[in-house]
Amino acid sequence: MNTQPDQPASSRRQPIESAAGQGPELTDEQRAALRTAAQHERQRANQLATVLEDIATNGLPNPAECTPWEEVRERMWDRLTTGQNGARAAS
C-alpha cells in the first residue's frame, strides 16, 4: 500500500542511469556503499521503534531499577581506555 499521493510524471525520480547528464554517475562501489549505509540506518530505526513500542506497551521503567547514566558512562570510558571492544587507548 502506497501512502504517498500520486506524483506527476515530471516529478518522479529517474533511475541513476537515465540521469547521467544531470550530474556525476555513481560507481557500483558507491552504490553498494549507499545500500550498506541505508541498511545500517534501517537497523538503527528498527531498534528505536522496538524501544518506543516497548515503552508504549509497558510504560517507562522504574528509575530505581535502572542504572544511573553516570555509571554507564564510567563503564564505557573504562572499556575504551583499557582497550576492550576493539578500541585502543590513546598514548
LINWOSUL-V291799 format. One record per run of one state. SS is the DSSP state (H for helix, E for strand, L for the rest). FROM is the first residue (numbers start at 0). TO is the last residue. If there is no record, write none. Layout:
ss = [SS:SS]
from = [FROM:FROM]
to = [TO:TO]
This chain:
ss = [L:H:L:H:L:H:L:H:L:H:L:H:L]
from = [0:8:11:15:22:27:58:62:65:68:81:83:86]
to = [7:10:14:21:26:57:61:64:67:80:82:85:90]
